[in-house]
Amino acid sequence: MLHTKPPFPDALYSAAQVRDLDARLIAAGTPGFELMQRAAHAAWRAIRRHWPDGQRLTVLAGHGNNAGDGYLIAALAQRAGWQVTVLAVGDCSALTGDAETAYKEALDDKVDIQPWNQQPLSGIVVDAFLGTGLKGDVRDPYASVINIVNDSSLPVIAVDIPSGLCADTGRTLGVAIRADLTVTFIGLKIGLFTGDAADLVGELVFDDLQADPAIVEQTPISVTRLDTFNLPKLEPRPRTAHKGMFGRVLVIGGDLGFGGAALLSTESTLRTGAGMVTLATRPEHIAAALTRFPEVMSAGISSSNQLMALIEPATVLVVGPGMGQHSWGRSLLSAAANAERPQVWDADALNQLAAGLVQLPKDCVITPHPGEAARLLGISTKEVQADRPAAARALAKKFDAVCVLKGSGSLIATPAGELALANHGHPAMATGGLGDVLSGVIGALLAQKMPAFDAACLAVWLHALAGEKCGASGRGMAAADLIPVIRTLLEEQQPCLS
């Protein structure tokens, strides 16, 4: 089963899990060298499809099974009449097992194999020298090779994973190959979809190497990749539906100078299907709110006492967009924290939570970006980004809440450690206000009786794909641009009427 473009399988695994799966396939009767041959053929097919006019191949080989794949790819290219050179970055005498067999096959096919000596690169470069087993940062000579490849501007295919990219976290291990094409095998690795991966992987091709599905299914899924076929379902509405069936969301935020954040959350809540929406914000913002959406009950709030009457009928609270960290925002957040309602906390609510000024109530969804996540965990942003899956799980466990860790390859975690990932998105999404839109979408889905993890997963997927579609127009995306697209996507995927 070869996938040249999404959709991919939804199961993501750690590098150790894929190695274990490889071992179990071998133990069940598929020789390791046969799996290596299948991987080489899959990569060679991808090369010919991606670069149909190619005639020159330079293979950079290490000394493990990743190198074995590279030697077999070189042999296939040689048989096809290409000009082929293998530059052995690793010591050929250190090759053992299947990798040694692959090396000997390349020799038998008269492939030109040279020790690496900073020779000029040419043609299509095959990265087959580090693979998924790398633990620490890349060291020389491999680091210098990676820099030379990246500076060459030549087309690059990475075998299994770009060298230097952590298969478990998506972190760059000091330096990493920037590939145009990555062909990965047996099981999809988590690190191909989050962290730095989007800048390094290029087009992703997956081949399961004809692995026995029964053996694959024995491996527990580490992370579930969200896609159209596994999204949580929002039930169609009966024709007798009325607004009271779909919840009342109270959006709390918008201190002076930050009113737009609360308005964005309010609008996305309304457009994602909440039955009734109330906005509690500074009195100065009411005129703008009424002009923008007269359908919303907008209330000017000067103190927490005024907020209590609005909390009472609400079924879900969205707390924090534009709230600020001054006395007005602190008093409103304190009132919300004491309310026994499902809640979505974002932005300044999270900053006050990190400062220890409030306690998070039960049944919450928190939506930190990496900087907010770092403050919540008491570590650096760099440490969060170094292992995003671990950070998401740690936040969910620490606060006993569903956590959405935003960023490239957004992650959704439960306190029990369940983890989902949305791999859509676009660089044009790097603009203010998108988090406010997301918090409103989650709040609306909660109000429509979706469980917290399901609501967060569906909301993140809708938000990411909407951003990808809007981003197709390039720079200059505004957060409000996503809202009508989210509404359209939701209807396409899960129609209002059955």
N, C-alpha and C positions, 0 to 999 in steps of 0.2 A: 504494500500500500504506500504509494508515493504522494506526498502533498507538496505541490509547488507553490501554493499560496494558501492562506487561511480559507476555510476553517481547518484548524488542527484538532487533534484530540484535546479533551479538556483536562486531562491528568498531567500534572507537573510533578517532577521528582527531584530529589537531591542527587548529587553525583554518586554518592555511596549507594543509593537505591538502584541507580542504573547499572553500576558495576555489579551489584548483587544479582540483578536481573540477568545480566550478561552471563554470569557464572551459572545461574540456574538453567538458562537455555542450553549452555554447554553440557551441564550435567544430565539434562534431559535427552541428549543425543545429537545436538547440532554442534559439529566441531567448531572450535574457536576460529580456525583459519577460514572456514566457510563463511562465518559471520563477517570476518574481515574482508573477504572477497565481495560479499554483498554490499558492504559499506563502500568499498572502492568503486564498484559498478554504479552505485547510486550517485556518488560524487561525480564520477565521470559523465554520467548522463546529464547531471545538472550543469556541468561545465559546458558541454556541447550545446545545451539548450540556451544557456545564458549568453554564451559567446560563440555563436554559430560560425563566425569567420576566424576563430582562433586557430593558430598553427604552432604556437610556441608556449611551452610550459616550464616554469621553474618551480621545483618542489623543495621546500625547506623542511627537512626531516629531523626529528629529535631522536630519542632512543627508546620510546615505549610503543604501545600499540597504536598510538596516534601516528607515529612514524611509519609503522607497518602499513596503515591505510595509505600514507603518502607514497611509499614505494610501489604499492600495487596500482595506484592511480598513474604513476609514472610509467609503469609497464603497459597499461592500457593505452596511454597516449602514444607511447613508442610504437605499439602495434598498429595504431591508426595512422602512422606516418607523420606525427608531429615531431618537432624538434624539442627534445626533453633534456633537462639537466636537473639532477638532484644535488642540492647543496646540503651536506650532512652537518648540521649544527651539533648534533650529538655524536658520540663516538660509535662508529659502526661496530666495533668489536664488542661493545657492551650490549648489543641487541641479543635477545634471547627469545625462545618460544616462537609464537606466530609471527612476531615482528622480524625475527631472524629469517624465518622462512620467506616472508615477503621480500626482504632485502635480497635474498638469493634468487628469487624469481626475477627481480628487476635486473640483477647481474646477468642472468641467463638470457634476458631479452636485450642485452647490450645497451642498457640505459647508462648514460654518462653520469657517474656518481663521483662527486668531488667533496673533499672536506671544506667546510665553510672557511673562507678567508677574505670576507668582505668583497667578493666578486660582484661586478655589476649585475643587477637583476634585469630580466627581460621577459616579455610575454605576459602570460597570466601566472600570478604567483599563488602557489598552494601552501597554505599555512598548515603544516602537519608536524609541529614540533613540541607543543606543550600539552594540549588536550585538557581533560577535566580533572586530572589528579593534582594540579598545582595547589599548594597550601599557602605559602607566604608570598611576598612580593617577588616579582621577576628579577632575576640577577643576570649579570653578564655571563656568557656571551649572548644569552637570549634577549636581554633588554636592548642591547645595541642592535641586534637583528630586527627587532620589532620597530625601533626608531627608523632604521634604514628602509624597511618596507613601507612604513607610513609616509616617509618623505619621498618615496619613489613615484607616487601618483599612478602606479600600475594597478590594473584590476587584481583583486585578491579574493580567493575563496578560502574560507576557514573550514577545516575538517572537524566536525563535531561541535567545536566552540572556538571563537577567536582566542588565540593564545594570550593569556594575561587577564582574561575575563573570568571571574569566579563563577563557577557553575551553580553554586548554591545561593549566592546573594546578588549577583549582577554588579559586583564592585570591581573596579579596575585595580588589579594587583600591581600597583606601581605604574605599569605601562601595559598597553594592550593593543593588539592588532585591530585596525579599522578595516573590516571586510566589506566587500560589495555583496557577497553571497556567503551564507553559512549553511552547510548541510549537516544535520544532526541525526542521530540514530537511536533506535530501540525505544527510548523514552525521552520526552521533552524535559529539559532541565529548567529549573526555576530561574536561574540567572540569565537565561536568554530573553526574559520578558520584563525585567524590572531593573532599577538602578541605572547603570551606565549602558545597558544593553542596546537601547535604541540608537545610540551613536556608533555602535561597534559591529552589530550583527549583520546589517544590510538586509537583503532579501533572505528569508528563512525557508529552507526546504527540510522536510522531515521524512525519513524512511524508517519504518519499523523493522526492517530486515526480515520480514516474514516471521516475526516472533509469534510463538503460539499464544493466542489470546488467553487461554486458560492459565498459562504461566504468568503472563503479564498481570492478570487480574488478582494474583496472589500478593502483589506488591501494593501496600496501602498508598493511597494518593496523598502526597505531601501538601500540595496546593491545587485547588480547582480553578482552572482558567475559565472565566465567564464567557459564554457565547450564546447565540440565539437558541440553541437546542437545549441548554440547561439553565436558562434564566428562571428565577422564581416567578410564579404566576400570580398576576392580579386578576381575580375572577371577573368575568363579564357581569354587567349590571342587569338586574331584572328590569323589565319594562315599567314596572311599578316603582322604580327607585325614586327616592326623595333625598334632599340634602342631609337630613338627619342620620342617614345610613352611612355616611362617609366622613364622619368626624368633624370636629371643630379644632382648627389649629390656631394657636396663639403665637405670633412671632414677636419676640421681645428684643429691641435693640434700636440703634440709631441715635446716638448722642449727638450733640451739636457738632457739625462738621462731618458727620459720618452717616447721615440719613440715607444716603443712596444704598448702603449695604443692606439695611433693613428692608428697603423697598424691593431690592432684587430678590431677597429671600421670600418676601410676601408674594411677589408676582409668580415666582416659580412654584410656590405652594399652591396658589390658586390654579395655575395652568396644568398642574399634575393631578388634579382631580379631588382635592380636599372638598368636603361638603360645604364648610363654612370657614372663613379665614378672618382672624382679627389681628390687627397690628397695634402693638403698644410701643409708642415712640415719643420723642420730645414733641410738645405742642407745636413747636415751630415747623414741624414737618408734615402736619396734618393737611394743609392746603395742597402740598405736592402729592401726597398720597391719594387724596380724593380726586385730584385731577387725573392721576395716572390709572387708578382702578377704583371707580365708585362702588364696585361690587364688594369691596373689603370694608369691614367695620374698623375704622381707624380711630384710635383713642389717644389723645394727648395725655401723657403720664408725667407727673412731676415728682411722685413719691411712690414707695412700695405699697403704701396703704391703698392707693388708687388701683394698683395692679392686682390686688387680691380678688377684687370683684370680677376681673377678667379671667383669672386663673380658674376660678371655681367651675364655670361651664366648659372649659377647654378639655379636650381629650388628649391632645399632644401639644408640647411646647417646643418651639425652635428658639434657642437662646444664644445670644452673643453677637450676631452680625452688627458691626458698627456700635457695639455697646460702650466701648471705651473702658477705661480703668479708673475713672474718677468716682466721686461719691454717688452720683446718679446711677451709673451702671452697677456699682457694687451693691447698692440697696435693692435694685431690681433683681440682680442675680441671686442675692440672699433669699428673696421671696420665692424665686423659682426653685431654688435648691431644696426648699422645704415642701414643695408640692409633690404629691405622690401621683405623678403622671409620666408616661413615656416622654422622653425629651431628647432633643438633638442639641448638643453643645458644640459651638464653633467659635473661632476667632477670640475675642476678648474674654469670653466665658472660660476658654481654655487657659488663657494667660492668668486669670485670677485663680483658677483651679491649681495651676502650677505654683503660684505664689502661696498656696495654702490658705487662701482667704475663705474658701467654701469647700463643702464636701459634695461630691457627685451623688445624686440620688440613684435609686435603682432604675433598671429598664431604660438606660440611656445609650445613645449613640454619640461617640465623640469623633470629630473629623479634623485631626491636626495635620498641618503641613509639616515637613521635616523640622523646621525651626521650633514650632510649637511642641512637636513630639520630643525634641531634645530637652526643652524646659520641663515638660511633664515627667520625663525620666531622670532628669538631673545629669544628663550627659551632653556631649557636644553634638551639633548637627552632623559633623563628619562621622561620628560613631553611629548615629542613626542610619545614615546612608551606607555605611560599611556593611550593615546587615539589616536590610529593611524588613524581611520576614520576621526576624527575631524581635525587632523593635515593635512591630505591630502586635505580635503575640504578647510581648511584655506589657504594653499599654493596656491591652484588653484584660489581661490578668490583674494588673495593678489596680485598675479602676472598676473591675467587674462590669465591664461594658463592652458593647460592640465597638471596635475601633476601625475607622477608615484612615489609613495612612496615605495621604495624597502624594502625588508626584508621578514620575514616569513609571508606569506599571503600578497603579494604585492597588493597595492591599486592604482587604477587609478581614478582620480577625474577631473571633469570639473568645471569651474567657477560658473556654475549654481547649483552645488551641486550633480550632478549625480555621482554615485560611483560604480565601479566594482572591483572585487577581483579575484585574481588567487591563488588557494590553492595548486598548485603543487610546487615541489621543493625538495631539498635534502640537508642534512648537508654538503655533500662534496662540495657544491657550495660556501662554506666559503673560498674563495680564490680570489686573485687579478685578475682584468681584465674582470670579468663577466659583470660589468656595461658598459664597453667599447663596448662589443659585443652587449648588448641590445640597446645602443644608435644608433648603426649602423643599426640594424634591424628596429627600428622605422623610421629612416631616409629613408631607402629603401622603406618602405610601404607608407610613405608620398609621395615619388617621384612617386609612382604608383597610385597617386590620391586618396588615402584613406583619409577621414577626420581625423583630429588629434586624437580625442578620439578613433575612431575605430582602427587607426594605433597603438596607444599605447596599447589598449586592446589585439589586436592580437599578437603584438610583445611580450608583457609580458607573455602571455599564452604559446607561442612557446618557449620562453626562459626558463620559469619555467619547462615546461614538458621536454624539452631537458636536462636540468640540472638533473631532476629526473631520466631520462633514463641513462645518463652518470654516475650519482651517484651510480647506482646499482653496479658498479664495485668497489666502495669504495673510500677511500682517494686517493689523488694524482691527482684529476681532474685538468686539465688546461683549461683556458678560451677558447682557440682555439678548444678544444674538442667539444664544443657545436655547432660550426658553421655548420659542415656537418649534424649534427642531426637536427638542425633547418631547414635546407634546405629540408631534407627528410620529416619532419613532415608537413611542409607547402605543399609539393606536395601530401602527403597522404590526408590531409584535404581539400585542394583547388587546384586541379590539374591545371597545366598550360594550358592543352587542355581540352575542354569540351567533 
